[in-house]
Amino acid sequence: DKTNQTTIRMLKDEELTTLIKQYEDEQSKLEADRQKQQQTTTSTSTVEKDKK
């Protein structure tokens, strides 16, 4: 029974890793977009606060 749970947990970890990877990809894309906007906008300082 315990080995079963471990396998499930490992599977979940793999799924999590994939999700995290996708999330990070999205974040870097958004970050790049924001860098572009930062050159034209000054309201990005509020976004920085929200991130924390």
N, CA, C and O atoms as a Tripos MOL2 file, in Angstrom:
@<TRIPOS>MOLECULE
protein
  208   207    52     0     0
PROTEIN
NO_CHARGES

@<TRIPOS>ATOM
      1 N           0.8440   -1.1990    0.0000 N.3       1 ASP1
      2 CA          0.0000    0.0000    0.0000 C.3       1 ASP1
      3 C           0.8820    1.2530    0.0000 C.2       1 ASP1
      4 O           0.6050    2.2280   -0.6990 O.2       1 ASP1
      5 N           1.9460    1.2000    0.8000 N.am      2 LYS2
      6 CA          2.8200    2.3710    0.8840 C.3       2 LYS2
      7 C           3.5250    2.6210   -0.4440 C.2       2 LYS2
      8 O           3.6950    3.7680   -0.8560 O.2       2 LYS2
      9 N           3.9370    1.5410   -1.1140 N.am      3 THR3
     10 CA          4.6130    1.7260   -2.4010 C.3       3 THR3
     11 C           3.6640    2.3610   -3.4060 C.2       3 THR3
     12 O           4.0740    3.1710   -4.2370 O.2       3 THR3
     13 N           2.4000    1.9880   -3.3230 N.am      4 ASN4
     14 CA          1.4060    2.5770   -4.2160 C.3       4 ASN4
     15 C           1.3530    4.0920   -4.0350 C.2       4 ASN4
     16 O           1.3850    4.8480   -5.0060 O.2       4 ASN4
     17 N           1.2730    4.5180   -2.7920 N.am      5 GLN5
     18 CA          1.2120    5.9520   -2.5070 C.3       5 GLN5
     19 C           2.4650    6.6510   -3.0200 C.2       5 GLN5
     20 O           2.3900    7.7560   -3.5580 O.2       5 GLN5
     21 N           3.6170    6.0030   -2.8530 N.am      6 THR6
     22 CA          4.8630    6.6140   -3.3090 C.3       6 THR6
     23 C           4.8350    6.8090   -4.8150 C.2       6 THR6
     24 O           5.2320    7.8600   -5.3170 O.2       6 THR6
     25 N           4.3670    5.8000   -5.5340 N.am      7 THR7
     26 CA          4.2960    5.9120   -6.9920 C.3       7 THR7
     27 C           3.3940    7.0690   -7.3870 C.2       7 THR7
     28 O           3.7240    7.8530   -8.2770 O.2       7 THR7
     29 N           2.2610    7.1670   -6.7240 N.am      8 ILE8
     30 CA          1.3280    8.2580   -7.0280 C.3       8 ILE8
     31 C           2.0040    9.5950   -6.7490 C.2       8 ILE8
     32 O           1.8840   10.5350   -7.5350 O.2       8 ILE8
     33 N           2.7100    9.6720   -5.6330 N.am      9 ARG9
     34 CA          3.3700   10.9190   -5.2740 C.3       9 ARG9
     35 C           4.4200   11.2760   -6.3290 C.2       9 ARG9
     36 O           4.5350   12.4330   -6.7330 O.2       9 ARG9
     37 N           5.1750   10.2810   -6.7660 N.am     10 MET10
     38 CA          6.1880   10.5200   -7.7860 C.3      10 MET10
     39 C           5.5330   11.0350   -9.0610 C.2      10 MET10
     40 O           6.0350   11.9570   -9.7050 O.2      10 MET10
     41 N           4.4150   10.4310   -9.4130 N.am     11 LEU11
     42 CA          3.6990   10.8560  -10.6100 C.3      11 LEU11
     43 C           3.2590   12.3070  -10.4580 C.2      11 LEU11
     44 O           3.3850   13.1110  -11.3820 O.2      11 LEU11
     45 N           2.7410   12.6230   -9.2760 N.am     12 LYS12
     46 CA          2.2930   13.9950   -9.0250 C.3      12 LYS12
     47 C           3.4700   14.9470   -9.1400 C.2      12 LYS12
     48 O           3.3450   16.0370   -9.6970 O.2      12 LYS12
     49 N           4.6190   14.5310   -8.6100 N.am     13 ASP13
     50 CA          5.8050   15.3810   -8.6980 C.3      13 ASP13
     51 C           6.1520   15.6610  -10.1490 C.2      13 ASP13
     52 O           6.4810   16.7910  -10.5100 O.2      13 ASP13
     53 N           6.0780   14.6240  -10.9820 N.am     14 GLU14
     54 CA          6.3850   14.8130  -12.4000 C.3      14 GLU14
     55 C           5.4160   15.8070  -13.0190 C.2      14 GLU14
     56 O           5.8170   16.7050  -13.7600 O.2      14 GLU14
     57 N           4.1400   15.6370  -12.7080 N.am     15 GLU15
     58 CA          3.1330   16.5660  -13.2350 C.3      15 GLU15
     59 C           3.4150   17.9790  -12.7420 C.2      15 GLU15
     60 O           3.3200   18.9480  -13.4950 O.2      15 GLU15
     61 N           3.7650   18.0750  -11.4610 N.am     16 LEU16
     62 CA          4.0760   19.3790  -10.8820 C.3      16 LEU16
     63 C           5.2430   20.0180  -11.6160 C.2      16 LEU16
     64 O           5.1950   21.1960  -11.9700 O.2      16 LEU16
     65 N           6.2950   19.2310  -11.8450 N.am     17 THR17
     66 CA          7.4610   19.7610  -12.5460 C.3      17 THR17
     67 C           7.0640   20.2930  -13.9070 C.2      17 THR17
     68 O           7.5050   21.3670  -14.3140 O.2      17 THR17
     69 N           6.2250   19.5370  -14.6150 N.am     18 THR18
     70 CA          5.7800   19.9820  -15.9360 C.3      18 THR18
     71 C           4.9960   21.2780  -15.8160 C.2      18 THR18
     72 O           5.2000   22.2170  -16.5860 O.2      18 THR18
     73 N           4.0940   21.3160  -14.8390 N.am     19 LEU19
     74 CA          3.2820   22.5240  -14.6520 C.3      19 LEU19
     75 C           4.1670   23.7140  -14.3150 C.2      19 LEU19
     76 O           3.9900   24.8080  -14.8510 O.2      19 LEU19
     77 N           5.1250   23.4860  -13.4170 N.am     20 ILE20
     78 CA          6.0270   24.5700  -13.0200 C.3      20 ILE20
     79 C           6.8040   25.0700  -14.2290 C.2      20 ILE20
     80 O           6.9940   26.2740  -14.4050 O.2      20 ILE20
     81 N           7.2520   24.1300  -15.0600 N.am     21 LYS21
     82 CA          7.9950   24.5200  -16.2660 C.3      21 LYS21
     83 C           7.1290   25.4000  -17.1560 C.2      21 LYS21
     84 O           7.5650   26.4530  -17.6210 O.2      21 LYS21
     85 N           5.8970   24.9560  -17.3870 N.am     22 GLN22
     86 CA          4.9840   25.7400  -18.2230 C.3      22 GLN22
     87 C           4.7600   27.1170  -17.6030 C.2      22 GLN22
     88 O           4.7670   28.1360  -18.2940 O.2      22 GLN22
     89 N           4.5610   27.1230  -16.2830 N.am     23 TYR23
     90 CA          4.3230   28.3820  -15.5730 C.3      23 TYR23
     91 C           5.5100   29.3210  -15.7380 C.2      23 TYR23
     92 O           5.3400   30.5070  -16.0220 O.2      23 TYR23
     93 N           6.7230   28.7780  -15.5560 N.am     24 GLU24
     94 CA          7.9210   29.6060  -15.6770 C.3      24 GLU24
     95 C           8.0620   30.1450  -17.0890 C.2      24 GLU24
     96 O           8.4530   31.2960  -17.2860 O.2      24 GLU24
     97 N           7.7400   29.3020  -18.0810 N.am     25 ASP25
     98 CA          7.7820   29.7670  -19.4710 C.3      25 ASP25
     99 C           6.8380   30.9480  -19.6510 C.2      25 ASP25
    100 O           7.1960   31.9650  -20.2450 O.2      25 ASP25
    101 N           5.6310   30.7930  -19.1280 N.am     26 GLU26
    102 CA          4.6590   31.8810  -19.2320 C.3      26 GLU26
    103 C           5.1980   33.1410  -18.5560 C.2      26 GLU26
    104 O           5.1060   34.2420  -19.0970 O.2      26 GLU26
    105 N           5.7630   32.9520  -17.3570 N.am     27 GLN27
    106 CA          6.2760   34.0940  -16.6030 C.3      27 GLN27
    107 C           7.3640   34.8220  -17.3790 C.2      27 GLN27
    108 O           7.3630   36.0520  -17.4380 O.2      27 GLN27
    109 N           8.2870   34.0840  -17.9710 N.am     28 SER28
    110 CA          9.3720   34.7260  -18.7140 C.3      28 SER28
    111 C           8.8210   35.4760  -19.9210 C.2      28 SER28
    112 O           9.3250   36.5360  -20.2910 O.2      28 SER28
    113 N           7.7820   34.9130  -20.5290 N.am     29 LYS29
    114 CA          7.1490   35.6090  -21.6600 C.3      29 LYS29
    115 C           6.5280   36.9140  -21.1750 C.2      29 LYS29
    116 O           6.7180   37.9710  -21.7760 O.2      29 LYS29
    117 N           5.7750   36.8170  -20.0670 N.am     30 LEU30
    118 CA          5.1570   38.0190  -19.5100 C.3      30 LEU30
    119 C           6.2250   39.0260  -19.1130 C.2      30 LEU30
    120 O           6.0780   40.2250  -19.3500 O.2      30 LEU30
    121 N           7.2950   38.5350  -18.5100 N.am     31 GLU31
    122 CA          8.3920   39.4070  -18.0890 C.3      31 GLU31
    123 C           8.9660   40.1550  -19.2900 C.2      31 GLU31
    124 O           9.1960   41.3620  -19.2230 O.2      31 GLU31
    125 N           9.1940   39.4400  -20.3790 N.am     32 ALA32
    126 CA          9.7250   40.0660  -21.5920 C.3      32 ALA32
    127 C           8.7630   41.1350  -22.0960 C.2      32 ALA32
    128 O           9.1790   42.2270  -22.4840 O.2      32 ALA32
    129 N           7.4770   40.8100  -22.0850 N.am     33 ASP33
    130 CA          6.4830   41.7930  -22.5250 C.3      33 ASP33
    131 C           6.5290   43.0350  -21.6380 C.2      33 ASP33
    132 O           6.4400   44.1660  -22.1170 O.2      33 ASP33
    133 N           6.6710   42.7970  -20.3360 N.am     34 ARG34
    134 CA          6.6890   43.9200  -19.4010 C.3      34 ARG34
    135 C           7.9300   44.7830  -19.6050 C.2      34 ARG34
    136 O           7.8650   46.0080  -19.5080 O.2      34 ARG34
    137 N           9.0580   44.1410  -19.8880 N.am     35 GLN35
    138 CA         10.2790   44.9050  -20.1440 C.3      35 GLN35
    139 C          10.0550   45.8510  -21.3190 C.2      35 GLN35
    140 O          10.4780   47.0060  -21.2910 O.2      35 GLN35
    141 N           9.3900   45.3470  -22.3430 N.am     36 LYS36
    142 CA          9.0860   46.1890  -23.5070 C.3      36 LYS36
    143 C           8.2060   47.3600  -23.0850 C.2      36 LYS36
    144 O           8.4480   48.5060  -23.4660 O.2      36 LYS36
    145 N           7.1820   47.0560  -22.2940 N.am     37 GLN37
    146 CA          6.2500   48.0990  -21.8640 C.3      37 GLN37
    147 C           6.9460   49.1180  -20.9660 C.2      37 GLN37
    148 O           6.6310   50.3080  -20.9980 O.2      37 GLN37
    149 N           7.8950   48.6370  -20.1660 N.am     38 GLN38
    150 CA          8.5590   49.5160  -19.2080 C.3      38 GLN38
    151 C           9.2330   50.6910  -19.9170 C.2      38 GLN38
    152 O           9.3320   51.7820  -19.3550 O.2      38 GLN38
    153 N           9.6870   50.4770  -21.1250 N.am     39 GLN39
    154 CA         10.3460   51.5450  -21.8660 C.3      39 GLN39
    155 C           9.3590   52.6550  -22.2050 C.2      39 GLN39
    156 O           9.7500   53.8120  -22.3660 O.2      39 GLN39
    157 N           8.0810   52.3040  -22.3140 N.am     40 THR40
    158 CA          7.0880   53.3010  -22.7100 C.3      40 THR40
    159 C           6.2240   53.7280  -21.5330 C.2      40 THR40
    160 O           5.5950   54.7850  -21.5760 O.2      40 THR40
    161 N           6.1890   52.9030  -20.4680 N.am     41 THR41
    162 CA          5.2890   53.2100  -19.3570 C.3      41 THR41
    163 C           6.0720   53.3110  -18.0520 C.2      41 THR41
    164 O           7.1160   52.6780  -17.8950 O.2      41 THR41
    165 N           5.5620   54.1060  -17.1240 N.am     42 THR42
    166 CA          6.2010   54.2310  -15.8200 C.3      42 THR42
    167 C           5.3560   53.5920  -14.7270 C.2      42 THR42
    168 O           5.7610   53.5730  -13.5640 O.2      42 THR42
    169 N           4.1900   53.0710  -15.0860 N.am     43 SER43
    170 CA          3.2790   52.4930  -14.0950 C.3      43 SER43
    171 C           3.6870   51.0730  -13.7140 C.2      43 SER43
    172 O           2.9400   50.3830  -13.0200 O.2      43 SER43
    173 N           4.8670   50.6250  -14.1580 N.am     44 THR44
    174 CA          5.2870   49.2610  -13.8560 C.3      44 THR44
    175 C           5.7010   49.1290  -12.3940 C.2      44 THR44
    176 O           5.7710   48.0150  -11.8730 O.2      44 THR44
    177 N           5.9780   50.2520  -11.7200 N.am     45 SER45
    178 CA          6.3900   50.1790  -10.3210 C.3      45 SER45
    179 C           5.2910   49.5500   -9.4720 C.2      45 SER45
    180 O           5.5810   48.8530   -8.5000 O.2      45 SER45
    181 N           4.0320   49.7890   -9.8300 N.am     46 THR46
    182 CA          2.9270   49.1890   -9.0870 C.3      46 THR46
    183 C           2.9010   47.6840   -9.3140 C.2      46 THR46
    184 O           2.5630   46.9230   -8.4070 O.2      46 THR46
    185 N           3.2540   47.2550  -10.5150 N.am     47 VAL47
    186 CA          3.2830   45.8260  -10.8160 C.3      47 VAL47
    187 C           4.3550   45.1520   -9.9700 C.2      47 VAL47
    188 O           4.1510   44.0420   -9.4790 O.2      47 VAL47
    189 N           5.4960   45.8160   -9.7950 N.am     48 GLU48
    190 CA          6.5700   45.2520   -8.9840 C.3      48 GLU48
    191 C           6.0800   44.9830   -7.5640 C.2      48 GLU48
    192 O           6.4060   43.9500   -6.9800 O.2      48 GLU48
    193 N           5.3040   45.8990   -7.0110 N.am     49 LYS49
    194 CA          4.7990   45.7190   -5.6500 C.3      49 LYS49
    195 C           3.8620   44.5160   -5.5810 C.2      49 LYS49
    196 O           3.9130   43.7330   -4.6330 O.2      49 LYS49
    197 N           3.0080   44.3770   -6.5920 N.am     50 ASP50
    198 CA          2.0530   43.2680   -6.5970 C.3      50 ASP50
    199 C           2.7670   41.9310   -6.6400 C.2      50 ASP50
    200 O           2.2630   40.9420   -6.1080 O.2      50 ASP50
    201 N           3.9390   41.8870   -7.2700 N.am     51 LYS51
    202 CA          4.6430   40.6140   -7.4460 C.3      51 LYS51
    203 C           5.0610   40.0330   -6.1050 C.2      51 LYS51
    204 O           5.0890   38.8130   -5.9440 O.2      51 LYS51
    205 N           5.3860   40.8910   -5.1360 N.am     52 LYS52
    206 CA          5.8920   40.3780   -3.8600 C.3      52 LYS52
    207 C           4.7830   39.7760   -3.0110 C.2      52 LYS52
    208 O           5.0400   39.2990   -1.9060 O.2      52 LYS52
@<TRIPOS>BOND
     1     1     2 1
     2     2     3 1
     3     3     4 2
     4     3     5 am
     5     5     6 1
     6     6     7 1
     7     7     8 2
     8     7     9 am
     9     9    10 1
    10    10    11 1
    11    11    12 2
    12    11    13 am
    13    13    14 1
    14    14    15 1
    15    15    16 2
    16    15    17 am
    17    17    18 1
    18    18    19 1
    19    19    20 2
    20    19    21 am
    21    21    22 1
    22    22    23 1
    23    23    24 2
    24    23    25 am
    25    25    26 1
    26    26    27 1
    27    27    28 2
    28    27    29 am
    29    29    30 1
    30    30    31 1
    31    31    32 2
    32    31    33 am
    33    33    34 1
    34    34    35 1
    35    35    36 2
    36    35    37 am
    37    37    38 1
    38    38    39 1
    39    39    40 2
    40    39    41 am
    41    41    42 1
    42    42    43 1
    43    43    44 2
    44    43    45 am
    45    45    46 1
    46    46    47 1
    47    47    48 2
    48    47    49 am
    49    49    50 1
    50    50    51 1
    51    51    52 2
    52    51    53 am
    53    53    54 1
    54    54    55 1
    55    55    56 2
    56    55    57 am
    57    57    58 1
    58    58    59 1
    59    59    60 2
    60    59    61 am
    61    61    62 1
    62    62    63 1
    63    63    64 2
    64    63    65 am
    65    65    66 1
    66    66    67 1
    67    67    68 2
    68    67    69 am
    69    69    70 1
    70    70    71 1
    71    71    72 2
    72    71    73 am
    73    73    74 1
    74    74    75 1
    75    75    76 2
    76    75    77 am
    77    77    78 1
    78    78    79 1
    79    79    80 2
    80    79    81 am
    81    81    82 1
    82    82    83 1
    83    83    84 2
    84    83    85 am
    85    85    86 1
    86    86    87 1
    87    87    88 2
    88    87    89 am
    89    89    90 1
    90    90    91 1
    91    91    92 2
    92    91    93 am
    93    93    94 1
    94    94    95 1
    95    95    96 2
    96    95    97 am
    97    97    98 1
    98    98    99 1
    99    99   100 2
   100    99   101 am
   101   101   102 1
   102   102   103 1
   103   103   104 2
   104   103   105 am
   105   105   106 1
   106   106   107 1
   107   107   108 2
   108   107   109 am
   109   109   110 1
   110   110   111 1
   111   111   112 2
   112   111   113 am
   113   113   114 1
   114   114   115 1
   115   115   116 2
   116   115   117 am
   117   117   118 1
   118   118   119 1
   119   119   120 2
   120   119   121 am
   121   121   122 1
   122   122   123 1
   123   123   124 2
   124   123   125 am
   125   125   126 1
   126   126   127 1
   127   127   128 2
   128   127   129 am
   129   129   130 1
   130   130   131 1
   131   131   132 2
   132   131   133 am
   133   133   134 1
   134   134   135 1
   135   135   136 2
   136   135   137 am
   137   137   138 1
   138   138   139 1
   139   139   140 2
   140   139   141 am
   141   141   142 1
   142   142   143 1
   143   143   144 2
   144   143   145 am
   145   145   146 1
   146   146   147 1
   147   147   148 2
   148   147   149 am
   149   149   150 1
   150   150   151 1
   151   151   152 2
   152   151   153 am
   153   153   154 1
   154   154   155 1
   155   155   156 2
   156   155   157 am
   157   157   158 1
   158   158   159 1
   159   159   160 2
   160   159   161 am
   161   161   162 1
   162   162   163 1
   163   163   164 2
   164   163   165 am
   165   165   166 1
   166   166   167 1
   167   167   168 2
   168   167   169 am
   169   169   170 1
   170   170   171 1
   171   171   172 2
   172   171   173 am
   173   173   174 1
   174   174   175 1
   175   175   176 2
   176   175   177 am
   177   177   178 1
   178   178   179 1
   179   179   180 2
   180   179   181 am
   181   181   182 1
   182   182   183 1
   183   183   184 2
   184   183   185 am
   185   185   186 1
   186   186   187 1
   187   187   188 2
   188   187   189 am
   189   189   190 1
   190   190   191 1
   191   191   192 2
   192   191   193 am
   193   193   194 1
   194   194   195 1
   195   195   196 2
   196   195   197 am
   197   197   198 1
   198   198   199 1
   199   199   200 2
   200   199   201 am
   201   201   202 1
   202   202   203 1
   203   203   204 2
   204   203   205 am
   205   205   206 1
   206   206   207 1
   207   207   208 2
@<TRIPOS>SUBSTRUCTURE
     1 ASP1         2 RESIDUE 1 A ASP
     2 LYS2         6 RESIDUE 1 A LYS
     3 THR3        10 RESIDUE 1 A THR
     4 ASN4        14 RESIDUE 1 A ASN
     5 GLN5        18 RESIDUE 1 A GLN
     6 THR6        22 RESIDUE 1 A THR
     7 THR7        26 RESIDUE 1 A THR
     8 ILE8        30 RESIDUE 1 A ILE
     9 ARG9        34 RESIDUE 1 A ARG
    10 MET10       38 RESIDUE 1 A MET
    11 LEU11       42 RESIDUE 1 A LEU
    12 LYS12       46 RESIDUE 1 A LYS
    13 ASP13       50 RESIDUE 1 A ASP
    14 GLU14       54 RESIDUE 1 A GLU
    15 GLU15       58 RESIDUE 1 A GLU
    16 LEU16       62 RESIDUE 1 A LEU
    17 THR17       66 RESIDUE 1 A THR
    18 THR18       70 RESIDUE 1 A THR
    19 LEU19       74 RESIDUE 1 A LEU
    20 ILE20       78 RESIDUE 1 A ILE
    21 LYS21       82 RESIDUE 1 A LYS
    22 GLN22       86 RESIDUE 1 A GLN
    23 TYR23       90 RESIDUE 1 A TYR
    24 GLU24       94 RESIDUE 1 A GLU
    25 ASP25       98 RESIDUE 1 A ASP
    26 GLU26      102 RESIDUE 1 A GLU
    27 GLN27      106 RESIDUE 1 A GLN
    28 SER28      110 RESIDUE 1 A SER
    29 LYS29      114 RESIDUE 1 A LYS
    30 LEU30      118 RESIDUE 1 A LEU
    31 GLU31      122 RESIDUE 1 A GLU
    32 ALA32      126 RESIDUE 1 A ALA
    33 ASP33      130 RESIDUE 1 A ASP
    34 ARG34      134 RESIDUE 1 A ARG
    35 GLN35      138 RESIDUE 1 A GLN
    36 LYS36      142 RESIDUE 1 A LYS
    37 GLN37      146 RESIDUE 1 A GLN
    38 GLN38      150 RESIDUE 1 A GLN
    39 GLN39      154 RESIDUE 1 A GLN
    40 THR40      158 RESIDUE 1 A THR
    41 THR41      162 RESIDUE 1 A THR
    42 THR42      166 RESIDUE 1 A THR
    43 SER43      170 RESIDUE 1 A SER
    44 THR44      174 RESIDUE 1 A THR
    45 SER45      178 RESIDUE 1 A SER
    46 THR46      182 RESIDUE 1 A THR
    47 VAL47      186 RESIDUE 1 A VAL
    48 GLU48      190 RESIDUE 1 A GLU
    49 LYS49      194 RESIDUE 1 A LYS
    50 ASP50      198 RESIDUE 1 A ASP
    51 LYS51      202 RESIDUE 1 A LYS
    52 LYS52      206 RESIDUE 1 A LYS
